[in-house]
Amino acid sequence: MLEPSVIEHRESGPRRWLRERRLAIAFWIAVVEGILFLVGAIPRVLTLAVAVLIVVGYFWLGHRLRPQALRDVAWIAAVSQALVMLIPILAIVVGTLALIGVAILAVLALVLLLARRG
């Protein structure tokens, strides 16, 4: 069920637009940065270091930022970088699952080959 949006007092049009779309903006920034990260177009260690600094900086200073639009931009940056920090973990999980799949196929191939021989 769709609920009506709550409009905050004295919220401008661009500010409302940013607030309504901030999660999608953060997601797409993370997708683009993640692709660049995975193909090696940006240095991995530097990317993760900057991501950690941005997230820690947001938790340290984010609540003090004025105006609210600046806080929203900082939130977008922190969320996108937190998502980027998950990419190496996801790559390890997917790589491990791929190796397990290959190992299962290799065992099945050996069983079939040995069964045909006897």
HUVEN-V867930 format. One record per residue. N is the residue number from 1. RES is the residue in one small letter. OMEGA is omega in whole degrees, -180 to 180 (none if undefined). NEAR is the number of other C-alpha atoms within 12 Angstrom. Layout:
BEGIN
N;RES;OMEGA;NEAR
N;RES;OMEGA;NEAR
END
This chain:
BEGIN
1;m;179;3
2;l;177;4
3;e;180;5
4;p;179;6
5;s;177;10
6;v;180;10
7;i;-180;14
8;e;180;13
9;h;178;10
10;r;179;11
11;e;-178;17
12;s;179;15
13;g;178;14
14;p;179;15
15;r;178;22
16;r;179;20
17;w;-180;18
18;l;-178;24
19;r;-179;28
20;e;-174;21
21;r;-172;18
22;r;178;27
23;l;178;23
24;a;179;18
25;i;180;25
26;a;-180;29
27;f;-177;23
28;w;173;21
29;i;180;24
30;a;179;29
31;v;-180;23
32;v;-180;21
33;e;178;30
34;g;177;33
35;i;178;19
36;l;178;18
37;f;-176;27
38;l;180;24
39;v;177;14
40;g;180;14
41;a;175;14
42;i;-177;17
43;p;-174;16
44;r;-178;22
45;v;179;15
46;l;179;15
47;t;-179;29
48;l;179;26
49;a;179;17
50;v;179;22
51;a;179;29
52;v;180;24
53;l;-179;20
54;i;-180;28
55;v;179;26
56;v;177;20
57;g;179;22
58;y;180;27
59;f;-179;20
60;w;-173;14
61;l;-172;18
62;g;-178;24
63;h;-179;16
64;r;-175;15
65;l;174;18
66;r;-2;13
67;p;-177;16
68;q;180;23
69;a;177;23
70;l;176;21
71;r;178;24
72;d;178;30
73;v;177;26
74;a;178;33
75;w;179;32
76;i;180;31
77;a;-178;35
78;a;-180;34
79;v;-180;32
80;s;-180;35
81;q;175;36
82;a;176;33
83;l;178;30
84;v;179;37
85;m;178;31
86;l;-174;24
87;i;178;29
88;p;178;21
89;i;179;17
90;l;179;16
91;a;178;19
92;i;-179;14
93;v;-179;14
94;v;178;14
95;g;178;15
96;t;178;14
97;l;178;14
98;a;178;14
99;l;178;14
100;i;178;14
101;g;178;14
102;v;179;14
103;a;178;14
104;i;178;14
105;l;179;14
106;a;178;14
107;v;178;14
108;l;179;14
109;a;178;14
110;l;180;14
111;v;180;14
112;l;180;13
113;l;180;12
114;l;179;11
115;a;179;10
116;r;-177;9
117;r;-176;8
118;g;none;7
END
